[in-house]
C-alpha cells in the first residue's frame, strides 16, 4: 500500500522550490518537503536525506555524542552530505554544492554565450544563419540535461544536483524563445515574422513548443507554485508534451530520418552520416530517459538497491546509458562546432 513520508526536516527542505521542466522526480510539493513516491522510498527503503544506504553500518552514539564502542564501524558519508560541507578559502568558506552547481550549470548557458557577440553587434547575418543551429541545438541539450536529473537520482540515490533541473529548464526556455525570435525576424523565409513561424510543418511545431515553454518559464518560481497549488504540478506535465513535439519537429525537419543534405546529415567529415541527423540523436538519448521513468523499471531498481545489488543495476542499464552518451556526444559536438562559428561571427555553411 502506498505510503507517504515527510522529509521536511531534512537538509533539502530549505532548498525546495519549483523545477519548471521536470515534474516527475518526487511529485510532491517541494516547499512542504513531502515526497509521496512510495515505490522509490517505502518504509524499508533508503532515506535520501539521512545518507543511509543499504548494507551501511551505523554508529551507536552514547549520551555524550561519542561512539559507544571504538570498534563500531562508521557509516560512510554520502555524496549529499559531503556536498553539504564547505570549502575553506582565506578564512572564509562556501559550500561545495554551490561551487559544483555553478560549474555544471554554466554549461547550460553556453548556447547563449555563443550568440552574445552577434547580439551585441546586431550582426543580422550571423543571427539569421546560425541562431537555429546554435540556440536550437542548445535548447535540445538543455531539455535532455533537465530530463536526465530524474534517472540520475533513481540510479544513485543522491539529490545534491536536483537544483540543476530548474536551471536547465530555464535555459531550455531561453534558448527556444531566442531561436523562435531569430527565425521570425532574421530568417530568409518569405512573409512576415508570424508567417515565417508557421510556413513549414517543422517551424509550426517548433513554434508550438515555444508557446508551451513560456508558461513553464513564467511559473518557475516559488511564488507561482504557492499561488497555483496542485495546478502547478499539472502545468509542469507540459514538459512531456514538449518532449514529444520535439520528435515530430526533428522528424519533419529531416524527412523522418531519411533526408540527407543541409537539413539532414549535412556534410559530416567523420563519415557518420546517420548520427549527424538530429532525429537519431533524439531517439538514442530518449530511450534511456524514457526507460528509467517507467514505473516497473523504477520498482525493479529500487528493489535491487534495497538488496545491495548495485552492480546488477549498473550492468543492466549500461547498454542504454552508453547509447545515450553516444547520441549526446554528437549533439554536444554540433553545439560546440556551430556555436564557435557563431561566436566569431562567421556562421558555418554546413
N, C-alpha and C positions, 0 to 999 in steps of 0.2 A: 504494500500500500504506500502511496506517495506520502512523503513527509516533508516538512519544511523546517529548516534550521536557521536560526538567527545568528549571523556573524557580525552584527552591528558594532560589537565592541572590539573587533579585530583591527589590525593596523591599517586595513584598507578602508575602513569606514569613513575616515576623514578625506579620502581621495575620490570617493564615489561621485559619479556625475554622468551625464548622458554621453553616449558614444554614437554619433549620428549615423554611421553607415554600417552598423552591425548589431542587430537586435537579439541574436540567439545565444550568446555566451552566458549565462545566468540571467534568465529573462525576468528577474525580479526588479523591484525599484532600487536603483543604485544608491539613492540617497538614504534609504532605510536600511540597506545592507542585508536584505533578505534574499537568499538565493534558493528558490524552490525547485532546483534541478535535482530531484531525488535520485535519478538514475546515476548521476555522477557523484553525488555526495549524500549517501544514505546514512543510517545510524552507525553502520560499521565501516564507513568509508573514510577517506582522507579528509582531514580538516585543513583547508588550504591556508588559513590564517595562522595556524599554530606551528606550521612547519613539520608536523608529524607525518611520517610516511610509513607504509607497511614495512615490517621487519626492522624498524628502527627501535633501538633500546633506549628507554627513558631513564633519566636520573631520578633518584628518590632524594628529595631535599628535606633537611631537618628544619627545626624551628628557627635556626639562626641563618638560614639561607645557604647552608653548606651541604655538600653531598653526604648522605648518611653513611656511605662506605666508599673508601678510596678506590676500591677495585670495581665499583659500579661503572659500567660503560656509559659514555656520554652520548647524548643524541646528536646526530650530525646536523650541522647548521644548514638550513635550506637556502637556496639562492634568493628567495624572497627576503629572508632575514638578513642575509649578507648585503643585499642591495639597500636595505633599510638603514644600514650603517653609514658612517660618514668618513670622507677623506679628510685628513688633516693637512692644511697648507698654510704656512706662515702664521700660525697661531689661530687661524680660523678654520672652518670646515664646511663641507657641503655634502649632501647625500650622494652616495654612489649611484643611486637610481636616477637622480636628477641629471647627472653627467651622462649616464648611458642613454636615457631617453632623449636628451638633447642631440647627441651624436647620431643615434638611429633616426630620429625624427627629421634631421636635416636632409636626409636623402629624399624625403617626400617633397621638399621644396625645390629640388634640383631642376625640374622642368621649368618652373617659373624663373629660376636663376638664369637658365639658358636663354630665355626670351627677354631678359631685362635690358641688355644693350639696345636691341631693336625697338623696345618700347620707349626707352629714354630718348633715343634719337628719332623716334617716329619713322622708322625705316619701313615704309609700307610694302616694299618689295620683299623684304625678309619675312615680315609678318604674313603676307599673303601666300608665300610659297613654303613656309616651314611651320606655321602655327599648328596645322593639323597633325603633322608628324611629331613635333616636339610636345605640344600640350596634349594632343590626342593620345599619344603613347604614354605620356606622363600620367594622364587620368587612368589609363588601364593599369599601370604599375601601382598607383596608389589604391585603386579598388582591390587588387589582389593582395596587397600588403594588409589592407584593412580586414579582408576576409580571412587572412592567414592567422589572425590572432586567436580565434576560437579553436582551430585544430591544435595550435601550439599549446594552449592551456590544457586541452584534453589529453595530450600526449605527455607533457612534462609536469602538470600539476602546479606550475608556477604562475604567478599573476603580476609580477612587477612590471611587465611590459604592456599590460592591458590599456593604460592611458594612450598608447600609440594608436589604438583603434580609432579614437575620436580624431586624433591629429591627421591620420591618413585619410579618414573620411572627409575632413575639411579640405585637405589638399586635392582630393579627387574632385570635389565640387568646384574648387577654384580653377583647376586645370580644364575641367569640362566646360565651365562657363566661359573661360578665356578662349577655348577652342571654338565655341559657337560664335562668340563675338568677332573673332578674327575671320572666320569663314563668312559671316554675314556682311561684313564691311570691306574686307580686303581680298576675298577670293575672286577669281576671274570668271565665276559663273555668271550667267546673264540674269538680269532682273534686279529688283530692289532687295534690301537686306532680308526681309522676310521670305521673299520668293527663293532666294538662294538656299535658305534653310529647309525648304520643303520641295525643292525642284526635283530631287532624286530620292529614291527609297532610302538609301543609306543615310542621307543627310536628314531626312524626316525622322528616322528612328533615333539618330543622334540628338536631334532637337528635343524629342520626347524624353530622352534620358536626362538631358539638362534640365528640362522643366520639372521632372520628378526629383532631381537632386537639389533644387532650390529650396523647397520646404524642409528637407533634411538639414540643409546648411543653416537655414534661419533658426531652426529649433535646436541647434546643437549647443545648448546652454542649460544651466540648472534652472533658471527662471522659467523657461518654456516647459521643462519637464514637470515642474511643480504645478503650473497652470493647467497643463493638459491632462495630468493624471494618467489613468490607464490608457487613454487615447494616444499618448506619446509613443508607447511601445507599438501600437498598431501602425502608427505612421512610419516607424522605422522598418516595417516589413517591406516598404517600397524598395529597400536595398536589393531584395531578391528579384523584384521586377526589373530593376536597372541591370542587375547581373544577367538576367535572361535576355533583355533587349540588346545587351552588348553582343550576344551571339548573333542575332539577326542583323545588327548593324555591320559586323565584320563579314558575315556571310554574303550580304547583298553588296558590300564594298568589293569583295574579292571573288565574286562568282561562285559562292558556296565552296570555296577551297580549290576550285579547278582553274581559276583565271591566273594568268601569268602576265608579267609586264609591270607597268607603273603601279597599278592598284594591287597586283598580286605579289609575286615573289620578287619583283624588281629586278635589279641586275646584280644579284649577290655574287661576291667574289670568292666565297668559300665553297661553292659548289652545292650547297644545301638549299635548293630552291623551295622545298616543301616547308621547312620550318621558318622560312622568311615570310611566310604568309601568316598574318595575324590570327586568322581563324584557327589554324593548327596550334599556335601558341596558346590561344584561349582554351582550347579543348584539353591540352596537356596539363595546364595549370588547374583548370576547373575540376578535373577528375579527382584530384587529391582533395581539393577544398570541399567538394560535394560529398565524397565518400566519408570523410571524417565528421560530417554533420548528420549522417543517417543514425537514427536512434538505436537500431540493433548494433551498429558498429561501435557507438559510444558506450553502450552497455557491455559489450564484449571487452573493450579496452579497460573499462572500469573494473570489471571482474578479474581480469588478468593482473591488473595493478594491485588489487587487494591481495592477490595470491603471491605478489612479489615477482611475477614473471615478466619483468620489464623487457628483457631481451627478446622474448617472443613477440611482444607488441612492436618493438623496433624492427625486427626482421619482417614482420607481416606487412607493415606499411612502407618498408623500404622501396619496393618497386614503384609504387605510385608517387612516392615522395621524390624519387630520382627523376621520374618523368616531369614532375612539377619543376624541379630545379633546371632540367634540360630546357623546357619551354620558356621558363622565366629568364634564363640567361640570354636567349635570343631577344626577348623584349627589352632587357636592360642594354644589350648591345646596340639595338636600334635607337634607344633613347639617347645614349651617350654619343653615338655616331651622328645622328641628326641634330641633337642638341648642341654639340660642339660647333657644327657648321652654323647653326643659328646664332650662337654666342659671338662668333667672329663676323656675323652679318654677311655670310656667304653661303646661302642655303644650298643644300645638296640637290642635285638634279635627279637622284635615284628615288 
